[in-house]
Amino acid sequence: MNNVDDCPNTPSGETVDTNGCSSSQTDGDNDGVYDNKDLCLNTPSGQSVNSSGCATSQLDTDNDGITDDNDNCSNTPSGEAVNSSGCSTSQLDTDSDGVSDDNDNCSNTPSGETVDSNGCSISQTDGDNDGVTDDKDTCPNTPNGQSVNSSGCATSQLDTDNDGITDDKDNCSNTPSGEGVNSSGCSTSQLDTDNDGITDDKDICPNTPSGQSVNSNGCSTSQLDTDSDGVKDDKDTCPNTPNGQSVNSNGCSTSQLDTDNDGVTDDKDICPNTPNDQSVNSNGCSTSQLDTDSDGVKDDKDTCSDTPSGQSVNSNGCSTSQLDTDSDGVSDDKDTCSNTPAGETVDVKGCSNSQLDDDNDGVMNDKDSCPGTIEEQTVNIEGCSDSQTLGIEDEKLDKSIKFYPNPVSNNLSIQSESIFIEKVEIYSYLGVKIDVIDSEFEHIQTDNLSKGIYIIKIYSEKGSTTRRLIKQ
């Protein structure tokens, strides 16, 4: 009946409900979509629906089990598990690093950090597994198992002193900049190869024997030859050898040695082995070592120095030319009268009047009152022949003539108070006239006369007389 049919004009053939309404005419959930087209019946009141009559609370477009009104991630890939917001990890980027959570190996990437394809920033990675994140690791690729510092560097990756040798092999840290090093990372300024306390860069004597003291150059006395004589200082008992001089095994040249301790160095000592405590000359010779005059007798025993060359000498080193055995002032080689009595004056041949008989009359001159006796004449004990007696008598009678001094050295005086002296003649002991004096008889100079005996003949107004004069 028309009065109970709530839906007049029902399309032909459609089934209706008790109110006469077909599904094309009813909207059971009042969502604005007729029930015949409403795929989502019972839409909650007030919710907007799509053309199929479905509100988002009734839809699960991506079939992830979360209605669209609660699903923050539409189009969830089929089969992926989602969270309460309808999002799978492929749809989430929790740390906003641009890599979805399903591909993000590093959650909670700090904001603003660049990440790799795995969603990891260098603050989240440790590429060499050394315990230091890559953002702080200045040494990537640390070998496995090596300890590192806070910068992620192992000693095998560091060269702290920039010497070209990594710290794990560098035995000398802190090598000064620019110095060359060995394979152990040590420069010569850091090494003391011979352990002498001097670094190799200052050590000019490598390989110093152990325990030896050294100088500032690292040299021990066994390594030095300060005076360049070929003998090391530890064995050189003569330092400062003059350049170029040969030395013995103790480093001493002859200019530094005095082998016989005579005060003269060996280079100037022409007499080695001087007996102890003997004085020497500038040549290092004592008188016991010298024979200055080459006579075969050493100077200490030679009482006659300067023996003429080639002359034979006695045990005292004296030749006859140097001896005056009888002390008469004439050397033995010229003395024809040996053993002249002491104090007697002699001639150039070393003969005194007591040793001469110039006129060969058998009476020595000192006792011969008549020199010049003619040969073969017989004489008396005074050496006078008969032909000479008269002259002697005259002499004895004439007591008035003064004749002095006799012997004479310089001035001879002949005086008489009673007679006039006319002249004076001077003869040698052999009768040769030497001089004639005719005035100043009180001052007759005898300087020109040699030592010896002379005959003085005095002429007066009363005749002549003869005197014997000894010249000293």
C-alpha positions as CSV (number, residue, x, y, z in Angstrom):
1,M,0.0,0.0,0.0
2,N,1.2,3.4,-1.0
3,N,0.9,4.7,2.5
4,V,3.5,2.3,3.9
5,D,5.9,2.4,1.0
6,D,8.7,4.6,2.2
7,C,10.4,4.4,-1.2
8,P,8.0,5.2,-4.1
9,N,9.4,4.8,-7.5
10,T,11.4,1.8,-6.7
11,P,13.2,0.8,-9.9
12,S,11.6,-2.1,-11.5
13,G,12.9,-5.5,-10.5
14,E,14.7,-4.4,-7.4
15,T,14.2,-6.1,-4.2
16,V,12.9,-4.0,-1.4
17,D,12.7,-4.2,2.3
18,T,9.6,-4.1,4.4
19,N,9.5,-0.4,3.9
20,G,9.3,-0.8,0.2
21,C,12.8,0.4,-0.4
22,S,15.5,-1.2,-2.4
23,S,19.2,-0.8,-1.7
24,S,19.4,1.8,-4.4
25,Q,16.9,3.8,-2.4
26,T,18.3,3.4,1.1
27,D,21.4,4.8,2.9
28,G,21.6,2.8,6.0
29,D,24.6,4.5,7.5
30,N,23.6,8.0,6.3
31,D,27.0,8.5,4.6
32,G,25.4,9.9,1.5
33,V,26.0,6.8,-0.6
34,Y,23.0,4.5,-1.4
35,D,23.4,1.1,0.1
36,N,23.5,-0.6,-3.3
37,K,26.7,1.3,-4.0
38,D,28.0,1.5,-0.4
39,L,30.8,-0.9,0.1
40,C,31.2,0.2,3.7
41,L,28.0,-0.2,5.6
42,N,27.7,1.2,9.0
43,T,30.0,4.1,8.4
44,P,30.4,5.9,11.7
45,S,28.3,9.0,11.8
46,G,29.9,12.2,10.5
47,Q,32.8,10.5,8.7
48,S,33.5,11.5,5.2
49,V,33.3,8.7,2.7
50,N,34.4,8.0,-0.8
51,S,32.2,7.2,-3.7
52,S,32.0,3.7,-2.5
53,G,30.6,4.9,0.8
54,C,33.7,4.1,2.8
55,A,35.3,6.3,5.4
56,T,39.1,6.0,6.0
57,S,38.3,4.2,9.2
58,Q,36.7,1.5,7.1
59,L,39.4,1.3,4.5
60,D,42.8,-0.5,4.5
61,T,43.9,0.5,1.1
62,D,47.3,-1.2,1.3
63,N,46.0,-4.2,3.2
64,D,48.5,-3.8,6.0
65,G,46.0,-4.3,8.7
66,I,45.8,-0.6,9.7
67,T,42.7,1.3,8.6
68,D,43.5,4.3,6.4
69,D,42.5,6.8,9.1
70,N,45.3,5.4,11.3
71,D,47.7,4.5,8.5
72,N,50.5,7.0,8.2
73,C,52.1,5.0,5.5
74,S,49.8,4.4,2.5
75,N,50.8,1.9,-0.1
76,T,52.7,-0.4,2.2
77,P,54.2,-3.1,0.1
78,S,52.4,-6.3,0.3
79,G,53.5,-8.7,3.0
80,E,55.5,-6.1,5.0
81,A,54.9,-5.9,8.7
82,V,53.8,-2.5,9.9
83,N,53.7,-0.7,13.1
84,S,50.6,0.8,14.7
85,S,50.7,3.6,12.3
86,G,50.6,1.3,9.3
87,C,54.2,1.8,8.4
88,S,56.7,-0.8,7.5
89,T,60.5,-0.2,7.9
90,S,60.7,0.3,4.2
91,Q,58.4,3.3,4.7
92,L,60.1,4.8,7.7
93,D,63.2,6.9,8.1
94,T,63.2,7.3,11.8
95,D,66.5,9.3,12.0
96,S,65.6,11.4,8.9
97,D,68.9,10.5,7.2
98,G,67.4,9.7,3.9
99,V,67.7,6.0,4.2
100,S,64.6,3.9,5.1
101,D,64.7,2.0,8.3
102,D,64.8,-1.3,6.5
103,N,68.0,-0.3,4.8
104,D,69.4,1.8,7.6
105,N,72.1,0.0,9.6
106,C,72.6,3.0,11.8
107,S,69.6,4.2,13.6
108,N,69.6,7.5,15.3
109,T,71.9,9.2,12.9
110,P,72.6,12.7,14.3
111,S,70.7,15.3,12.5
112,G,72.4,16.9,9.5
113,E,75.1,14.2,9.1
114,T,75.6,12.8,5.7
115,V,75.2,9.0,5.6
116,D,76.2,6.2,3.3
117,S,73.8,3.8,1.5
118,N,73.4,1.9,4.7
119,G,72.2,5.0,6.5
120,C,75.4,5.4,8.5
121,S,77.3,8.6,9.0
122,I,81.1,8.5,9.8
123,S,80.2,9.2,13.5
124,Q,78.4,5.8,13.5
125,T,80.9,3.7,11.6
126,D,84.3,2.2,12.5
127,G,85.6,1.1,9.2
128,D,88.8,-0.5,10.5
129,N,87.2,-1.9,13.7
130,D,89.7,-0.2,15.9
131,G,87.2,1.2,18.4
132,V,87.4,4.8,17.1
133,T,84.5,6.0,14.9
134,D,85.5,7.1,11.5
135,D,84.7,10.8,12.1
136,K,87.4,10.8,14.8
137,D,89.7,8.2,13.1
138,T,92.6,10.0,11.4
139,C,94.1,6.6,10.5
140,P,91.7,4.5,8.5
141,N,92.6,0.9,7.7
142,T,94.3,0.2,11.0
143,P,95.6,-3.4,10.8
144,N,93.4,-5.9,12.8
145,G,94.2,-6.3,16.4
146,Q,96.5,-3.2,16.8
147,S,95.9,-0.9,19.7
148,V,95.2,2.7,18.7
149,N,95.2,6.1,20.3
150,S,92.2,8.4,20.6
151,S,92.7,9.4,17.0
152,G,92.3,5.8,15.9
153,C,96.0,5.5,15.0
154,A,98.2,2.5,15.7
155,T,102.0,3.1,16.1
156,S,102.4,1.3,12.7
157,Q,100.4,4.2,11.2
158,L,102.1,7.1,13.0
159,D,105.3,8.9,12.3
160,T,105.2,11.3,15.2
161,D,108.6,13.0,14.4
162,N,108.1,13.0,10.6
163,D,111.4,11.1,10.0
164,G,110.0,8.6,7.6
165,I,109.9,5.7,10.0
166,T,106.6,4.6,11.6
167,D,106.5,4.8,15.4
168,D,106.3,1.0,15.8
169,K,109.7,0.8,14.2
170,D,111.1,4.1,15.4
171,N,113.6,3.6,18.3
172,C,114.2,7.3,18.5
173,S,111.2,9.5,19.1
174,N,111.4,13.2,18.6
175,T,114.0,13.2,15.8
176,P,114.9,16.8,15.1
177,S,113.3,18.1,11.9
178,G,115.3,17.5,8.7
179,E,117.8,15.1,10.2
180,G,118.4,11.8,8.2
181,V,117.7,8.6,10.1
182,N,118.6,4.9,9.9
183,S,116.1,2.1,9.5
184,S,115.3,2.3,13.2
185,G,114.3,6.0,12.9
186,C,117.4,7.3,14.6
187,S,119.5,10.3,13.5
188,T,123.2,10.6,14.4
189,S,122.2,13.2,17.0
190,Q,120.1,10.5,18.8
191,L,122.6,7.7,18.6
192,D,125.6,6.9,20.7
193,T,126.8,3.7,18.9
194,D,129.9,3.2,21.1
195,N,128.2,4.1,24.4
196,D,130.8,6.7,25.2
197,G,128.3,9.5,26.2
198,I,128.8,11.5,23.0
199,T,126.1,11.3,20.3
200,D,127.3,10.1,16.9
201,D,126.8,13.4,15.2
202,K,129.5,14.9,17.5
203,D,131.6,11.7,17.9
204,I,134.6,11.9,15.6
205,C,135.9,8.7,17.1
206,P,133.5,5.8,16.5
207,N,134.0,2.4,18.2
208,T,135.5,3.8,21.4
209,P,136.5,0.7,23.5
210,S,134.1,0.1,26.4
211,G,134.7,1.9,29.6
212,Q,137.3,4.4,28.3
213,S,136.8,8.1,29.1
214,V,136.4,10.4,26.2
215,N,136.7,14.1,25.4
216,S,134.0,16.4,24.1
217,N,134.6,14.9,20.6
218,G,134.0,11.3,21.8
219,C,137.6,10.3,21.6
220,S,139.6,8.4,24.2
221,T,143.3,8.6,24.5
222,S,143.6,5.2,22.7
223,Q,141.9,6.8,19.7
224,L,143.8,10.1,19.6
225,D,147.2,11.0,18.3
226,T,147.3,14.7,19.3
227,D,150.8,15.4,18.0
228,S,150.3,13.3,14.8
229,D,153.4,11.2,15.5
230,G,151.9,7.8,14.8
231,V,151.6,6.8,18.5
232,K,148.2,7.0,20.3
233,D,148.0,9.3,23.2
234,D,147.4,6.5,25.7
235,K,150.8,5.1,24.8
236,D,152.5,8.4,24.0
237,T,154.8,9.5,26.9
238,C,155.9,12.5,24.9
239,P,153.0,14.8,23.9
240,N,153.6,17.7,21.5
241,T,156.2,16.0,19.4
242,P,157.4,18.6,16.8
243,N,155.9,18.0,13.4
244,G,157.7,15.5,11.1
245,Q,160.0,14.1,13.7
246,S,160.4,10.3,13.9
247,V,159.4,8.7,17.3
248,N,160.0,5.5,19.2
249,S,157.2,3.1,20.3
250,N,156.5,5.5,23.3
251,G,155.9,8.4,20.9
252,C,159.1,10.2,21.8
253,S,161.4,11.8,19.3
254,T,165.1,12.3,20.0
255,S,164.3,16.0,20.7
256,Q,162.1,14.9,23.6
257,L,164.4,12.3,25.1
258,D,167.4,12.5,27.4
259,T,168.3,8.9,27.6
260,D,171.4,9.4,29.8
261,N,169.8,12.1,32.0
262,D,172.5,14.6,31.3
263,G,170.3,17.5,30.6
264,V,170.8,17.5,26.8
265,T,168.1,16.0,24.6
266,D,169.2,13.0,22.4
267,D,168.9,14.9,19.1
268,K,171.7,17.3,20.3
269,D,173.6,14.7,22.5
270,I,176.6,13.5,20.5
271,C,177.7,11.5,23.6
272,P,175.1,8.9,24.6
273,N,175.4,7.0,27.8
274,T,177.1,9.8,29.8
275,P,177.9,8.4,33.3
276,N,175.5,9.4,36.0
277,D,176.0,12.8,37.7
278,Q,178.8,14.0,35.3
279,S,178.5,17.6,34.0
280,V,178.3,17.9,30.2
281,N,178.7,20.6,27.6
282,S,176.0,21.8,25.2
283,N,176.6,18.7,23.1
284,G,175.8,16.4,26.0
285,C,179.4,15.3,26.5
286,S,181.3,15.0,29.8
287,T,185.0,15.3,29.9
288,S,185.2,11.5,30.3
289,Q,183.6,11.1,26.9
290,L,185.6,13.8,25.0
291,D,189.0,13.8,23.5
292,T,189.0,17.4,22.3
293,D,192.5,17.3,20.9
294,S,192.1,13.7,19.5
295,D,195.3,12.5,21.3
296,G,193.7,9.3,22.5
297,V,193.4,10.5,26.1
298,K,189.9,11.5,27.4
299,D,189.6,15.1,28.5
300,D,189.0,14.2,32.2
301,K,192.4,12.5,32.3
302,D,194.1,14.9,29.8
303,T,196.2,17.4,31.6
304,C,197.3,18.9,28.3
305,S,194.5,20.2,26.2
306,D,194.9,21.2,22.6
307,T,197.7,18.7,21.8
308,P,198.9,19.4,18.2
309,S,197.6,16.9,15.7
310,G,199.7,13.8,15.2
311,Q,201.9,14.2,18.3
312,S,202.4,11.3,20.6
313,V,201.3,11.8,24.2
314,N,201.8,10.2,27.5
315,S,199.1,8.7,29.8
316,N,198.2,12.2,30.8
317,G,197.6,13.3,27.3
318,C,200.6,15.4,27.0
319,S,203.1,15.6,24.1
320,T,206.7,16.8,24.6
321,S,205.6,20.1,23.0
322,Q,203.2,20.6,25.9
323,L,205.5,19.4,28.7
324,D,208.2,21.3,30.5
325,T,209.4,18.6,32.8
326,D,212.1,20.7,34.4
327,S,209.9,23.8,34.6
328,D,212.5,26.0,32.8
329,G,210.0,27.6,30.5
330,V,211.1,25.6,27.4
331,S,208.9,22.7,26.3
332,D,210.4,19.2,26.3
333,D,210.4,18.9,22.5
334,K,212.7,22.0,22.3
335,D,214.6,21.5,25.5
336,T,218.0,20.1,24.8
337,C,218.9,20.3,28.5
338,S,216.6,18.2,30.6
339,N,216.5,18.5,34.3
340,T,217.5,22.1,34.5
341,P,218.0,23.0,38.2
342,A,215.0,24.9,39.6
343,G,215.2,28.6,39.3
344,E,218.0,28.8,36.7
345,T,217.5,31.0,33.7
346,V,217.7,29.1,30.4
347,D,218.2,30.0,26.7
348,V,215.7,29.2,23.9
349,K,216.9,25.6,24.0
350,G,216.1,25.2,27.6
351,C,219.7,25.2,28.8
352,S,220.9,27.2,31.8
353,N,224.6,28.3,32.2
354,S,225.1,25.4,34.6
355,Q,224.2,23.0,31.7
356,L,226.2,24.8,28.9
357,D,229.9,25.0,28.0
358,D,229.7,27.2,25.0
359,D,233.4,27.4,24.4
360,N,233.9,23.7,25.1
361,D,236.6,24.3,27.6
362,G,235.2,21.8,30.1
363,V,233.9,24.5,32.5
364,M,230.2,25.2,32.5
365,N,229.2,28.7,31.6
366,D,227.9,29.6,35.1
367,K,231.5,28.9,36.4
368,D,233.4,30.1,33.3
369,S,234.9,33.5,33.9
370,C,236.4,33.5,30.4
371,P,233.8,32.8,27.8
372,G,235.0,32.3,24.2
373,T,238.1,30.4,25.1
374,I,239.9,29.5,21.9
375,E,239.6,25.8,21.1
376,E,242.2,23.4,22.5
377,Q,243.5,26.0,25.0
378,T,244.0,24.7,28.5
379,V,241.9,26.6,31.1
380,N,241.9,26.8,34.8
381,I,239.0,26.0,37.1
382,E,237.4,29.3,36.2
383,G,237.5,28.5,32.5
384,C,240.3,30.9,31.6
385,S,243.4,30.2,29.5
386,D,246.7,32.0,30.0
387,S,245.9,34.4,27.2
388,Q,242.7,35.4,29.1
389,T,244.2,35.8,32.6
390,L,245.3,39.4,32.0
391,G,241.8,40.6,31.3
392,I,240.6,38.9,34.5
393,E,243.3,40.6,36.6
394,D,242.3,44.0,35.2
395,E,238.7,43.3,36.1
396,K,239.6,42.4,39.6
397,L,241.6,45.5,40.0
398,D,238.9,47.9,38.7
399,K,236.7,48.0,41.7
400,S,235.4,51.4,40.8
401,I,232.9,50.2,38.2
402,K,229.3,49.6,39.5
403,F,227.3,47.1,37.4
404,Y,223.6,46.5,38.4
405,P,221.1,45.1,38.6
406,N,222.3,41.6,37.6
407,P,220.2,39.7,36.7
408,V,218.4,42.5,34.8
409,S,214.8,42.8,33.5
410,N,214.8,46.2,31.8
411,N,217.3,49.0,32.7
412,L,221.0,48.2,33.2
413,S,223.2,50.8,35.0
414,I,227.0,51.0,34.6
415,Q,228.7,53.7,36.7
416,S,232.1,54.8,38.0
417,E,233.2,57.6,40.2
418,S,236.9,57.3,39.4
419,I,237.2,56.6,35.7
420,F,235.6,57.8,32.5
421,I,233.7,55.1,30.7
422,E,234.1,55.5,26.9
423,K,231.8,52.8,25.6
424,V,230.0,49.5,26.3
425,E,229.8,46.5,24.0
426,I,227.2,43.7,24.4
427,Y,228.0,40.2,23.1
428,S,226.1,37.0,23.1
429,Y,227.4,34.2,25.1
430,L,228.9,32.8,22.0
431,G,230.9,36.0,21.4
432,V,228.7,37.6,18.7
433,K,228.5,41.4,19.1
434,I,225.0,42.5,19.5
435,D,225.1,46.2,20.4
436,V,227.5,49.2,21.1
437,I,226.5,51.8,23.7
438,D,228.5,55.1,23.8
439,S,226.4,57.2,26.2
440,E,223.9,57.2,29.0
441,F,225.5,54.2,30.5
442,E,223.4,54.7,33.6
443,H,220.3,53.8,31.6
444,I,221.0,51.0,29.1
445,Q,217.7,49.5,27.9
446,T,217.7,45.7,27.6
447,D,214.1,45.2,26.4
448,N,215.4,44.1,23.0
449,L,217.4,41.3,24.6
450,S,216.0,37.8,24.9
451,K,216.3,35.9,28.2
452,G,219.8,34.4,28.6
453,I,223.4,35.2,29.4
454,Y,225.3,38.0,27.7
455,I,229.0,39.3,27.9
456,I,229.3,43.0,28.6
457,K,232.6,44.6,27.7
458,I,233.3,48.0,29.3
459,Y,235.9,50.3,27.8
460,S,237.5,53.2,29.9
461,E,240.5,55.4,29.9
462,K,242.3,52.9,31.9
463,G,241.6,49.9,29.7
464,S,238.7,47.4,29.4
465,T,237.0,44.9,31.6
466,T,234.3,42.2,31.0
467,R,231.2,41.4,33.0
468,R,228.7,38.6,32.6
469,L,225.0,39.7,32.5
470,I,221.9,37.6,33.0
471,K,218.8,38.8,31.3
472,Q,215.5,37.7,32.8
